[in-house]
């Protein structure tokens, strides 16, 4: 039977291999799916570094420096990912809001421009540095012999992360999207931590479903904030285009407000993910 450290070692190796696959995919084709996948794989590597470093004796300074480097690489794909998000949403509403076509065409032009730029700059990804970070983490896990300390440390970290999410949610407001974004960031950290623990003590399907539902809700609200930014950019370049985006912008903002209000009523769903309940 595999020890906890061996399971975490296999998990960490799989995340590094996943990043390698996604990086090769982006070098071959800058598609919406590939851009999304490489950002997710980088976020998981960053989360592993953040979550496991204090349990493996890696200094806080070094862990933060590594997270900063990985975050810089995530940002490289951010502008194109934002446009992909906007295209998906606007495309689904084109039939009801045909007047938004100029904005949609603007997004397609942006996508083509950003895709060409990213294709030329893909080599600027700090592949070797990311490999070094992953290998260092793997070496530290390989030399770890205190299984019980690893598991208890992860559970304690998950408990702190969970209560951080709950406190930020209580302070959030449905008419303040920045406050909800703060909750979203905290929830991501908690979710990534439970992914590691799940390798040692598998979650039930209900918990997985609740995680996904909350993630989708936070993601949807943030997506519309991203589109708002792109609409503002469009209007700065095309002041006469306000009429073409007014209807679709109002619709998206209404949906965002509804989603935010519903999310703030989902405390029971979030409470079902309390680590004291899901990890026993």
Secondary structure, 3 states (H helix, E strand, C coil): CCCHHHHHHHHHHHHHHHHHHHHHHHHHCCCHHHHHHHHHHHHHHHHHHHHHHCCCCCCHHHHHHHHHHHHHHHHHCHHHHHHHHHHHHHHHHCCCCHHHHHHHHHHHHHHHHHHHHHHHHHHHCCHHHHHHHHHHHHHHHHCCCCHHHHHHHHHHHHHHHHHHHHHHHHHCECCEHHHHHHHHHHHHHHHHHHHHHHHHCCCCHHHHHHHHHHHHHHHHHHHHHHHHHHHHHHHHHCHHHHHHHHHHHHHHHHHHHHHHHHHHCCHHHHHCCCHHHHCC
